[in-house]
C-alpha cells in the first residue's frame, strides 16, 4: 500500500506540491486529475524519487521510502512520451530491467510484447514506431519486472483521440490482468474515468477531493472541480432550486438549495417536461441534437433533443431533467472517505 | 534550375579560394614527393618511409597523440559533467577560463611548460623537462578544453528523462551511466576524441618547443627536413603520409560517430544540486584546473622576474630587439603586425566560413543536391585535417610563380591563417544555422518575404551572436598561429609567436625574460578575446 503523508515539494522556494496526503490500497488504480501546472507531475516524480521532498513522507507497505534512491524503490515510471532508449531495439528496451537484474528472458519479452499487442516488433528501433506503438513498448518495459507500483505520467495524452480511447481500454485491461497497483496523472477526465477506479483531483498543488471515482464524480466538492470533471454548467440559488423542483416533480422549491452541476445532456426535450424555455440555437451532432435554451427562471442552459427532431431558434420547448446527469456540488460526507 | 545556380554561385568563391590556396599548395607538395628531379619516382617516397628515423618519428607521433587523447578524454569527462551539469558556484567563469588554453599560442604553451618543468621551475624536481611526458602533458593542457566543450555541450542538452526512466526501472547510477548516458554521449565523445587526436598528431609549436630535435613528430620532422636539412623529397613524403593517415582517421571517426538513431531528443535541463556521490568528479575537475593553472601561473610569475629581482624590466624590453640583437624588429612592432594580420585573416575566414555554412546547411531537395552539399562540407573541413606546416610549405613551393605569384605579398600570411581558422568558423556556425527550422523560412516566404528578406527575418537574429563569436575565435586562432606562419612570415616582418620562438632560441637571460613577457602579452590578448566570446554564450564555439 502506498501512503503519502503531508507531502510538499518546492522548486527554488516555489511550492509545487502542497501538503498532499493520499493512500492507495494494493491493486487499485488511482488517477490524479488536474489542470496543467497544478503539480501533479511533480507529485508523481516525488513518488518515483526523482524530486526531493521539502516535507512530509512517502511510505510503501509501511516502510518509509523517502531516502531510497529511485532505482531501489521498485516503482516503474512510464513517461508521457515513453522515453524509449533510442539506441536499443524494442526487445532490448523491454528486456532492459530484466538485464539489469541479470535474468534476461527472451520468453518474458515475447510475452510482454504480445500482452501489449506488438508481436513481431522485437527488432524494430523506436524511431520507426508510431506514437501509440511507442507507448505500448514503454508500458511493456515498465511491466517487465512486475513493479510493486506503476507510475504513469499522462500515458495517453500524446496520442490522437481515437487511439487514446482504444489504448485507454487496453491499458485498464492490461493493468488489471497484471494485478498492478498504478498511480497515473492526467489532465483529461475521460482518460481518468476509462482507466482508474480511484480519483484525486488536484489544484494549485493541493488535493481538493479524492475518493472512489463514482463518488467523486457524483458529488464534486466545488464549482471549479465540477467544471474540471466535465460538467457544463454549475447553477446556484434560484435557478438551482427551479431545476431541483423539476427533478422531484410535485415537490416544493427548496428554500436554500445546494449548487447543482449539470452535464450538457442533463436537460432533455420532452413534451411533458416541467420546464419551459425558448430555443436560442440548435446544432446537430452524430448522436443528438444539441440545443441552447433560455429557460424561464433559470437562464441560458444546454439541452439535448432526439437526433431526428427539428428545433430552430425562437421555438418554445418543454424540458425534463435527467437526474443521473446532475450532481450536487459541495461537501458531501460520502466522497470525503479516503481512497 | 535556379536552386543549382544559387548553389553554384555561393560555392564558387570559397571553392576557388580553397582550391587555389589549399588544394594547389598541398598537391604541389604531394607532387614534389613523387616527382624527384623531373622523373616519376614513387620508390623514393617508399624509401623515405622506411628510414629508421622516420619510422621512429611516426611511432612517436602515434603513441604520444594517442596517450594525450586518452588522458584528455578521461580528465575531460568528469570536468564536462561538473561544469555543464552541476550547479557549481562560479562554473561559468571556470568554463571560460578552461577555454583559454585552446586558443593560447602553441609556442606560449611550450614556453610555459619549459618554465614549469625546467631545472629551476616549481616542478623541476620531477626531471620531466625534455621528456615525452612533458610533451604529452603539454598536448593534454592544450586539448582538454576541446573535450570539455564538445562533450559538455552534448551533455548539457541531453534529455535527463531517459536516465530517469532507467533509474525508475531499477538501474543504479553506474548502470544508468553505462547503458543510457554513455551511449547517448558516445557520438560527442568519439568526435571530440578524434579531433583531439588530430590536433595532437599535427601539433607543431608545442612539440617543437618541448621536444627539440630528440623527440620529433611527423609535423616537426617536416619542418626540420625543409628548413634545416633541405630534404624536400623526404618532407613531401612525410606530408603525404600525414595526409593519408588524417583522411583515414576522419573517415573512421565519421563511421564510429554513426549511431542507430541519430535523432536524439535534445532539451536543455537545469543544472542539479551537488550530491555526495559527485565527490570523485569534483576532485577530477580540481585536478584539471590545477593542470591548466600551473603553467599559466608559472609563466606570469616568471615574466616579472629579472636579474634585478621582481620588476617590469622584461616588459619594458619589449620595445627593443633583445640582447645580442636577437631580433630584427622590436617586439612591439611584431605585435602590431600580428594584430593587423589577424584582422585580415579574420574577415577572410568569416566571409568564406559564412558562405560555406549557409551552403552546407540549406535543405537539399534532391538526392544529387544532397550529395553535392555533403561533398562540399567535407571539402571545406580538409584544412582542419592537414597540418599547418604542410600548408605553409605548400604555399612556399607553389605560390611563388605565375599564375599565382604571392611570394612578396602581404596577404600571404593572412590567407594561410584564414584557411587554418576556416574550419573553426564553419564548425561554430553550422550547428546554429542547421538548428533553424526550415519551416520558419517557409512561413516567412508564405507571408510574402523574398529570400533575402526571409534571411534577414529568420536567420540573422539567430546568427549574429555566433558570427561575432566565430570572428573572435578566428581572431584568437590567427593571433597564435605558428605552423604555417613560421614558413611564410618574412624575417623583417614577423608575428609575435615567431618572435617568441626566436627569442627562446637565443641565449641570454634577457631574451628568455622577453619571451616570457611577450608570451604573457599574447596570452592575455587571446584570453581577453576568448572571454568576450564566452560572454556571447554560443554553445558551438569550440565544440566540434
Interface residues (C-beta under 8 A of the other chain):
Chain A: X48 X49 X50 X69 X70 X71 X72 X73 X74 X75 X76 X77 X79 X83 X85 X86 X87 X96 X97 X100 X101 X125 X126 X127 X141 X142 X144 X145 X151
Chain B: X159 X161 X162 X164 X165 X166 X167 X168 X169 X170 X171 X172 X173 X175 X176 X179 X180 X183 X184 X259 X260 X261 X263 X264 X265
